[in-house]
Amino acid sequence: MLLFGLLELLLSFSMAKIALKDKIIKFVRETEAELRRTNWPSKEETIRYTWIVIALSAFLVVVLGGLDYAFTYVANRFLL
C-alpha cells in the first residue's frame, strides 16, 4: 500500500511537470501570436513620441523643482 502511494505521488509530480510545461509552451505561443497582431509605431512616430516624453519630463522637472524651492523657502523663512 505504501509503495503504491509513493508511486502515485511520483506520477502526480511528473504529470504536474508535464502540465506546467504545456502551460508554458501555450503561453509563449499565444504571446507570440498576440505580438504579431500588434500595430507597432513607425520609426518617425517613435522618435516623435520619445521627444514628447523628454520635453514633458523636463517641463515637470522645472515645475516641481520650482515648487520645491518655493515651499522650502517659505518653510525656512516663516516656519523655522
Biopython code that builds the backbone (N, CA, C, O; Angstrom):
import numpy as np
from Bio.PDB.StructureBuilder import StructureBuilder

atoms = [
    (1, "MET", "N", (0.818, -1.185, 0.000)),
    (1, "MET", "CA", (0.000, 0.000, 0.000)),
    (1, "MET", "C", (0.871, 1.261, 0.000)),
    (1, "MET", "O", (0.584, 2.213, -0.726)),
    (2, "LEU", "N", (1.924, 1.268, 0.807)),
    (2, "LEU", "CA", (2.816, 2.411, 0.872)),
    (2, "LEU", "C", (3.530, 2.611, -0.454)),
    (2, "LEU", "O", (3.685, 3.740, -0.918)),
    (3, "LEU", "N", (3.966, 1.515, -1.062)),
    (3, "LEU", "CA", (4.650, 1.598, -2.347)),
    (3, "LEU", "C", (3.725, 2.180, -3.414)),
    (3, "LEU", "O", (4.144, 2.999, -4.231)),
    (4, "PHE", "N", (2.472, 1.752, -3.400)),
    (4, "PHE", "CA", (1.505, 2.266, -4.363)),
    (4, "PHE", "C", (1.281, 3.770, -4.152)),
    (4, "PHE", "O", (1.163, 4.525, -5.118)),
    (5, "GLY", "N", (1.224, 4.190, -2.908)),
    (5, "GLY", "CA", (1.053, 5.614, -2.588)),
    (5, "GLY", "C", (2.229, 6.442, -3.072)),
    (5, "GLY", "O", (2.047, 7.525, -3.628)),
    (6, "LEU", "N", (3.451, 5.926, -2.859)),
    (6, "LEU", "CA", (4.640, 6.637, -3.322)),
    (6, "LEU", "C", (4.678, 6.712, -4.850)),
    (6, "LEU", "O", (5.016, 7.751, -5.418)),
    (7, "LEU", "N", (4.330, 5.611, -5.506)),
    (7, "LEU", "CA", (4.287, 5.594, -6.960)),
    (7, "LEU", "C", (3.256, 6.598, -7.479)),
    (7, "LEU", "O", (3.510, 7.318, -8.444)),
    (8, "GLU", "N", (2.125, 6.635, -6.846)),
    (8, "GLU", "CA", (1.075, 7.572, -7.246)),
    (8, "GLU", "C", (1.538, 9.021, -7.042)),
    (8, "GLU", "O", (1.251, 9.890, -7.865)),
    (9, "LEU", "N", (2.250, 9.272, -5.946)),
    (9, "LEU", "CA", (2.774, 10.601, -5.678)),
    (9, "LEU", "C", (3.798, 11.008, -6.724)),
    (9, "LEU", "O", (3.761, 12.135, -7.218)),
    (10, "LEU", "N", (4.711, 10.110, -7.067)),
    (10, "LEU", "CA", (5.709, 10.398, -8.100)),
    (10, "LEU", "C", (5.048, 10.666, -9.450)),
    (10, "LEU", "O", (5.455, 11.577, -10.170)),
    (11, "LEU", "N", (4.048, 9.891, -9.789)),
    (11, "LEU", "CA", (3.348, 10.101, -11.056)),
    (11, "LEU", "C", (2.631, 11.451, -11.068)),
    (11, "LEU", "O", (2.593, 12.125, -12.097)),
    (12, "SER", "N", (2.072, 11.840, -9.942)),
    (12, "SER", "CA", (1.369, 13.124, -9.892)),
    (12, "SER", "C", (2.359, 14.275, -10.057)),
    (12, "SER", "O", (2.033, 15.277, -10.694)),
    (13, "PHE", "N", (3.574, 14.147, -9.489)),
    (13, "PHE", "CA", (4.595, 15.179, -9.680)),
    (13, "PHE", "C", (5.023, 15.259, -11.133)),
    (13, "PHE", "O", (5.158, 16.353, -11.682)),
    (14, "SER", "N", (5.239, 14.107, -11.763)),
    (14, "SER", "CA", (5.664, 14.126, -13.166)),
    (14, "SER", "C", (4.546, 14.658, -14.051)),
    (14, "SER", "O", (4.824, 15.354, -15.028)),
    (15, "MET", "N", (3.291, 14.351, -13.739)),
    (15, "MET", "CA", (2.168, 14.879, -14.514)),
    (15, "MET", "C", (2.054, 16.393, -14.309)),
    (15, "MET", "O", (1.710, 17.125, -15.237)),
    (16, "ALA", "N", (2.346, 16.855, -13.089)),
    (16, "ALA", "CA", (2.298, 18.292, -12.824)),
    (16, "ALA", "C", (3.381, 19.003, -13.627)),
    (16, "ALA", "O", (3.160, 20.097, -14.145)),
    (17, "LYS", "N", (4.558, 18.374, -13.728)),
    (17, "LYS", "CA", (5.637, 18.963, -14.521)),
    (17, "LYS", "C", (5.236, 19.039, -15.993)),
    (17, "LYS", "O", (5.487, 20.045, -16.658)),
    (18, "ILE", "N", (4.626, 17.996, -16.488)),
    (18, "ILE", "CA", (4.189, 17.972, -17.884)),
    (18, "ILE", "C", (3.120, 19.044, -18.110)),
    (18, "ILE", "O", (3.152, 19.755, -19.114)),
    (19, "ALA", "N", (2.181, 19.155, -17.181)),
    (19, "ALA", "CA", (1.120, 20.150, -17.302)),
    (19, "ALA", "C", (1.707, 21.563, -17.271)),
    (19, "ALA", "O", (1.279, 22.427, -18.036)),
    (20, "LEU", "N", (2.682, 21.801, -16.395)),
    (20, "LEU", "CA", (3.329, 23.104, -16.319)),
    (20, "LEU", "C", (4.070, 23.402, -17.611)),
    (20, "LEU", "O", (4.009, 24.521, -18.120)),
    (21, "LYS", "N", (4.770, 22.407, -18.144)),
    (21, "LYS", "CA", (5.498, 22.587, -19.398)),
    (21, "LYS", "C", (4.525, 22.926, -20.521)),
    (21, "LYS", "O", (4.803, 23.811, -21.330)),
    (22, "ASP", "N", (3.399, 22.241, -20.580)),
    (22, "ASP", "CA", (2.395, 22.520, -21.608)),
    (22, "ASP", "C", (1.822, 23.922, -21.460)),
    (22, "ASP", "O", (1.578, 24.601, -22.458)),
    (23, "LYS", "N", (1.608, 24.360, -20.224)),
    (23, "LYS", "CA", (1.078, 25.698, -19.987)),
    (23, "LYS", "C", (2.074, 26.767, -20.427)),
    (23, "LYS", "O", (1.691, 27.783, -21.007)),
    (24, "ILE", "N", (3.348, 26.532, -20.149)),
    (24, "ILE", "CA", (4.386, 27.488, -20.544)),
    (24, "ILE", "C", (4.466, 27.571, -22.061)),
    (24, "ILE", "O", (4.544, 28.666, -22.620)),
    (25, "ILE", "N", (4.448, 26.432, -22.727)),
    (25, "ILE", "CA", (4.503, 26.418, -24.192)),
    (25, "ILE", "C", (3.291, 27.128, -24.775)),
    (25, "ILE", "O", (3.420, 27.899, -25.725)),
    (26, "LYS", "N", (2.120, 26.875, -24.215)),
    (26, "LYS", "CA", (0.896, 27.534, -24.690)),
    (26, "LYS", "C", (0.993, 29.042, -24.486)),
    (26, "LYS", "O", (0.612, 29.808, -25.372)),
    (27, "PHE", "N", (1.496, 29.477, -23.337)),
    (27, "PHE", "CA", (1.636, 30.896, -23.061)),
    (27, "PHE", "C", (2.569, 31.564, -24.060)),
    (27, "PHE", "O", (2.262, 32.643, -24.567)),
    (28, "VAL", "N", (3.704, 30.934, -24.349)),
    (28, "VAL", "CA", (4.675, 31.514, -25.286)),
    (28, "VAL", "C", (4.065, 31.599, -26.681)),
    (28, "VAL", "O", (4.235, 32.612, -27.360)),
    (29, "ARG", "N", (3.374, 30.583, -27.114)),
    (29, "ARG", "CA", (2.747, 30.599, -28.441)),
    (29, "ARG", "C", (1.675, 31.685, -28.537)),
    (29, "ARG", "O", (1.612, 32.403, -29.535)),
    (30, "GLU", "N", (0.835, 31.811, -27.509)),
    (30, "GLU", "CA", (-0.203, 32.833, -27.521)),
    (30, "GLU", "C", (0.398, 34.241, -27.481)),
    (30, "GLU", "O", (-0.110, 35.160, -28.123)),
    (31, "THR", "N", (1.478, 34.396, -26.724)),
    (31, "THR", "CA", (2.149, 35.693, -26.659)),
    (31, "THR", "C", (2.724, 36.066, -28.015)),
    (31, "THR", "O", (2.590, 37.206, -28.460)),
    (32, "GLU", "N", (3.361, 35.109, -28.668)),
    (32, "GLU", "CA", (3.915, 35.362, -29.997)),
    (32, "GLU", "C", (2.809, 35.729, -30.985)),
    (32, "GLU", "O", (2.982, 36.646, -31.787)),
    (33, "ALA", "N", (1.697, 35.039, -30.939)),
    (33, "ALA", "CA", (0.583, 35.338, -31.841)),
    (33, "ALA", "C", (0.033, 36.739, -31.576)),
    (33, "ALA", "O", (-0.300, 37.465, -32.513)),
    (34, "GLU", "N", (-0.060, 37.113, -30.319)),
    (34, "GLU", "CA", (-0.567, 38.449, -29.982)),
    (34, "GLU", "C", (0.399, 39.533, -30.449)),
    (34, "GLU", "O", (-0.031, 40.580, -30.933)),
    (35, "LEU", "N", (1.692, 39.288, -30.309)),
    (35, "LEU", "CA", (2.678, 40.274, -30.751)),
    (35, "LEU", "C", (2.671, 40.439, -32.268)),
    (35, "LEU", "O", (2.983, 41.520, -32.767)),
    (36, "ARG", "N", (2.327, 39.400, -33.003)),
    (36, "ARG", "CA", (2.231, 39.510, -34.458)),
    (36, "ARG", "C", (1.046, 40.384, -34.873)),
    (36, "ARG", "O", (1.087, 41.020, -35.927)),
    (37, "ARG", "N", (-0.014, 40.420, -34.050)),
    (37, "ARG", "CA", (-1.192, 41.233, -34.359)),
    (37, "ARG", "C", (-1.036, 42.686, -33.914)),
    (37, "ARG", "O", (-1.879, 43.521, -34.245)),
    (38, "THR", "N", (0.016, 42.998, -33.178)),
    (38, "THR", "CA", (0.218, 44.343, -32.652)),
    (38, "THR", "C", (0.613, 45.300, -33.773)),
    (38, "THR", "O", (1.422, 44.959, -34.636)),
    (39, "ASN", "N", (0.035, 46.500, -33.749)),
    (39, "ASN", "CA", (0.422, 47.546, -34.692)),
    (39, "ASN", "C", (1.549, 48.361, -34.068)),
    (39, "ASN", "O", (1.317, 49.167, -33.167)),
    (40, "TRP", "N", (2.756, 48.149, -34.547)),
    (40, "TRP", "CA", (3.913, 48.832, -33.995)),
    (40, "TRP", "C", (4.051, 50.199, -34.647)),
    (40, "TRP", "O", (3.777, 50.338, -35.839)),
    (41, "PRO", "N", (4.473, 51.226, -33.884)),
    (41, "PRO", "CA", (4.657, 52.552, -34.483)),
    (41, "PRO", "C", (5.867, 52.559, -35.416)),
    (41, "PRO", "O", (6.786, 51.751, -35.288)),
    (42, "SER", "N", (5.833, 53.504, -36.362)),
    (42, "SER", "CA", (6.969, 53.636, -37.274)),
    (42, "SER", "C", (8.148, 54.271, -36.535)),
    (42, "SER", "O", (8.012, 54.725, -35.399)),
    (43, "LYS", "N", (9.289, 54.293, -37.190)),
    (43, "LYS", "CA", (10.486, 54.875, -36.581)),
    (43, "LYS", "C", (10.266, 56.364, -36.296)),
    (43, "LYS", "O", (10.655, 56.862, -35.239)),
    (44, "GLU", "N", (9.644, 57.068, -37.239)),
    (44, "GLU", "CA", (9.390, 58.504, -37.064)),
    (44, "GLU", "C", (8.443, 58.761, -35.893)),
    (44, "GLU", "O", (8.658, 59.686, -35.110)),
    (45, "GLU", "N", (7.395, 57.944, -35.773)),
    (45, "GLU", "CA", (6.462, 58.097, -34.653)),
    (45, "GLU", "C", (7.158, 57.846, -33.320)),
    (45, "GLU", "O", (6.932, 58.558, -32.342)),
    (46, "THR", "N", (7.998, 56.833, -33.299)),
    (46, "THR", "CA", (8.719, 56.504, -32.070)),
    (46, "THR", "C", (9.632, 57.651, -31.655)),
    (46, "THR", "O", (9.697, 58.005, -30.478)),
    (47, "ILE", "N", (10.336, 58.230, -32.623)),
    (47, "ILE", "CA", (11.222, 59.361, -32.325)),
    (47, "ILE", "C", (10.409, 60.553, -31.828)),
    (47, "ILE", "O", (10.799, 61.207, -30.861)),
    (48, "ARG", "N", (9.278, 60.841, -32.484)),
    (48, "ARG", "CA", (8.429, 61.962, -32.086)),
    (48, "ARG", "C", (7.894, 61.754, -30.670)),
    (48, "ARG", "O", (7.940, 62.666, -29.844)),
    (49, "TYR", "N", (7.392, 60.568, -30.396)),
    (49, "TYR", "CA", (6.857, 60.286, -29.056)),
    (49, "TYR", "C", (7.947, 60.357, -27.989)),
    (49, "TYR", "O", (7.695, 60.795, -26.866)),
    (50, "THR", "N", (9.142, 59.932, -28.337)),
    (50, "THR", "CA", (10.256, 59.994, -27.395)),
    (50, "THR", "C", (10.575, 61.443, -27.037)),
    (50, "THR", "O", (10.793, 61.758, -25.868)),
    (51, "TRP", "N", (10.604, 62.325, -28.034)),
    (51, "TRP", "CA", (10.864, 63.742, -27.775)),
    (51, "TRP", "C", (9.748, 64.366, -26.945)),
    (51, "TRP", "O", (10.011, 65.214, -26.093)),
    (52, "ILE", "N", (8.513, 63.958, -27.184)),
    (52, "ILE", "CA", (7.403, 64.469, -26.381)),
    (52, "ILE", "C", (7.578, 64.068, -24.916)),
    (52, "ILE", "O", (7.378, 64.882, -24.015)),
    (53, "VAL", "N", (7.946, 62.826, -24.687)),
    (53, "VAL", "CA", (8.164, 62.358, -23.308)),
    (53, "VAL", "C", (9.314, 63.112, -22.663)),
    (53, "VAL", "O", (9.215, 63.508, -21.502)),
    (54, "ILE", "N", (10.399, 63.318, -23.391)),
    (54, "ILE", "CA", (11.552, 64.051, -22.839)),
    (54, "ILE", "C", (11.163, 65.489, -22.511)),
    (54, "ILE", "O", (11.527, 66.005, -21.454)),
    (55, "ALA", "N", (10.416, 66.147, -23.420)),
    (55, "ALA", "CA", (10.008, 67.539, -23.193)),
    (55, "ALA", "C", (9.074, 67.644, -21.984)),
    (55, "ALA", "O", (9.249, 68.526, -21.143)),
    (56, "LEU", "N", (8.096, 66.760, -21.896)),
    (56, "LEU", "CA", (7.186, 66.800, -20.750)),
    (56, "LEU", "C", (7.919, 66.506, -19.436)),
    (56, "LEU", "O", (7.620, 67.103, -18.402)),
    (57, "SER", "N", (8.862, 65.598, -19.491)),
    (57, "SER", "CA", (9.636, 65.287, -18.285)),
    (57, "SER", "C", (10.460, 66.494, -17.854)),
    (57, "SER", "O", (10.519, 66.812, -16.667)),
    (58, "ALA", "N", (11.094, 67.165, -18.806)),
    (58, "ALA", "CA", (11.880, 68.363, -18.479)),
    (58, "ALA", "C", (10.983, 69.458, -17.914)),
    (58, "ALA", "O", (11.356, 70.130, -16.953)),
    (59, "PHE", "N", (9.797, 69.643, -18.505)),
    (59, "PHE", "CA", (8.851, 70.635, -18.006)),
    (59, "PHE", "C", (8.448, 70.320, -16.568)),
    (59, "PHE", "O", (8.416, 71.212, -15.720)),
    (60, "LEU", "N", (8.146, 69.076, -16.301)),
    (60, "LEU", "CA", (7.753, 68.695, -14.936)),
    (60, "LEU", "C", (8.903, 68.850, -13.948)),
    (60, "LEU", "O", (8.682, 69.185, -12.784)),
    (61, "VAL", "N", (10.120, 68.609, -14.404)),
    (61, "VAL", "CA", (11.279, 68.804, -13.526)),
    (61, "VAL", "C", (11.368, 70.268, -13.119)),
    (61, "VAL", "O", (11.603, 70.580, -11.952)),
    (62, "VAL", "N", (11.180, 71.168, -14.085)),
    (62, "VAL", "CA", (11.249, 72.599, -13.791)),
    (62, "VAL", "C", (10.112, 73.007, -12.857)),
    (62, "VAL", "O", (10.345, 73.708, -11.872)),
    (63, "VAL", "N", (8.894, 72.579, -13.151)),
    (63, "VAL", "CA", (7.741, 72.958, -12.323)),
    (63, "VAL", "C", (7.884, 72.405, -10.913)),
    (63, "VAL", "O", (7.748, 73.149, -9.943)),
    (64, "LEU", "N", (8.156, 71.112, -10.786)),
    (64, "LEU", "CA", (8.270, 70.518, -9.450)),
    (64, "LEU", "C", (9.484, 71.048, -8.697)),
    (64, "LEU", "O", (9.428, 71.226, -7.480)),
    (65, "GLY", "N", (10.582, 71.303, -9.409)),
    (65, "GLY", "CA", (11.757, 71.897, -8.763)),
    (65, "GLY", "C", (11.454, 73.291, -8.253)),
    (65, "GLY", "O", (11.875, 73.665, -7.158)),
    (66, "GLY", "N", (10.713, 74.073, -9.057)),
    (66, "GLY", "CA", (10.317, 75.414, -8.615)),
    (66, "GLY", "C", (9.404, 75.369, -7.402)),
    (66, "GLY", "O", (9.576, 76.143, -6.459)),
    (67, "LEU", "N", (8.439, 74.469, -7.424)),
    (67, "LEU", "CA", (7.554, 74.325, -6.259)),
    (67, "LEU", "C", (8.328, 73.890, -5.023)),
    (67, "LEU", "O", (8.084, 74.390, -3.925)),
    (68, "ASP", "N", (9.251, 72.967, -5.198)),
    (68, "ASP", "CA", (10.064, 72.515, -4.072)),
    (68, "ASP", "C", (10.871, 73.678, -3.503)),
    (68, "ASP", "O", (10.941, 73.861, -2.288)),
    (69, "TYR", "N", (11.477, 74.461, -4.391)),
    (69, "TYR", "CA", (12.259, 75.609, -3.949)),
    (69, "TYR", "C", (11.368, 76.612, -3.216)),
    (69, "TYR", "O", (11.751, 77.127, -2.166)),
    (70, "ALA", "N", (10.175, 76.892, -3.765)),
    (70, "ALA", "CA", (9.269, 77.861, -3.149)),
    (70, "ALA", "C", (8.811, 77.384, -1.772)),
    (70, "ALA", "O", (8.833, 78.152, -0.810)),
    (71, "PHE", "N", (8.400, 76.133, -1.676)),
    (71, "PHE", "CA", (7.945, 75.620, -0.377)),
    (71, "PHE", "C", (9.084, 75.580, 0.646)),
    (71, "PHE", "O", (8.871, 75.855, 1.827)),
    (72, "THR", "N", (10.271, 75.244, 0.198)),
    (72, "THR", "CA", (11.427, 75.227, 1.096)),
    (72, "THR", "C", (11.724, 76.644, 1.592)),
    (72, "THR", "O", (11.993, 76.856, 2.775)),
    (73, "TYR", "N", (11.671, 77.608, 0.673)),
    (73, "TYR", "CA", (11.902, 78.993, 1.048)),
    (73, "TYR", "C", (10.871, 79.462, 2.072)),
    (73, "TYR", "O", (11.227, 80.063, 3.085)),
    (74, "VAL", "N", (9.591, 79.187, 1.806)),
    (74, "VAL", "CA", (8.518, 79.605, 2.726)),
    (74, "VAL", "C", (8.693, 78.912, 4.076)),
    (74, "VAL", "O", (8.543, 79.552, 5.116)),
    (75, "ALA", "N", (9.004, 77.634, 4.078)),
    (75, "ALA", "CA", (9.178, 76.911, 5.333)),
    (75, "ALA", "C", (10.347, 77.458, 6.126)),
    (75, "ALA", "O", (10.236, 77.642, 7.338)),
    (76, "ASN", "N", (11.462, 77.720, 5.471)),
    (76, "ASN", "CA", (12.634, 78.248, 6.171)),
    (76, "ASN", "C", (12.418, 79.685, 6.633)),
    (76, "ASN", "O", (12.881, 80.068, 7.708)),
    (77, "ARG", "N", (11.736, 80.461, 5.848)),
    (77, "ARG", "CA", (11.537, 81.889, 6.151)),
    (77, "ARG", "C", (10.520, 82.112, 7.274)),
    (77, "ARG", "O", (10.741, 82.925, 8.171)),
    (78, "PHE", "N", (9.408, 81.383, 7.215)),
    (78, "PHE", "CA", (8.306, 81.674, 8.124)),
    (78, "PHE", "C", (8.059, 80.613, 9.200)),
    (78, "PHE", "O", (7.514, 80.936, 10.255)),
    (79, "LEU", "N", (8.432, 79.408, 8.968)),
    (79, "LEU", "CA", (8.111, 78.358, 9.935)),
    (79, "LEU", "C", (9.290, 77.962, 10.812)),
    (79, "LEU", "O", (9.092, 77.552, 11.956)),
    (80, "LEU", "N", (10.482, 78.073, 10.315)),
    (80, "LEU", "CA", (11.636, 77.609, 11.091)),
    (80, "LEU", "C", (12.420, 78.741, 11.700)),
    (80, "LEU", "O", (13.418, 78.504, 12.381)),
]
sb = StructureBuilder()
sb.init_structure("model")
sb.init_model(0)
sb.init_chain("A")
sb.init_seg("    ")
for serial, (resi, resn, name, xyz) in enumerate(atoms, 1):
    if name == "N":
        sb.init_residue(resn, " ", resi, " ")
    sb.init_atom(name, np.array(xyz, "f"), 0.0, 1.0, " ", f" {name:<3s}", serial, name[0])
structure = sb.get_structure()
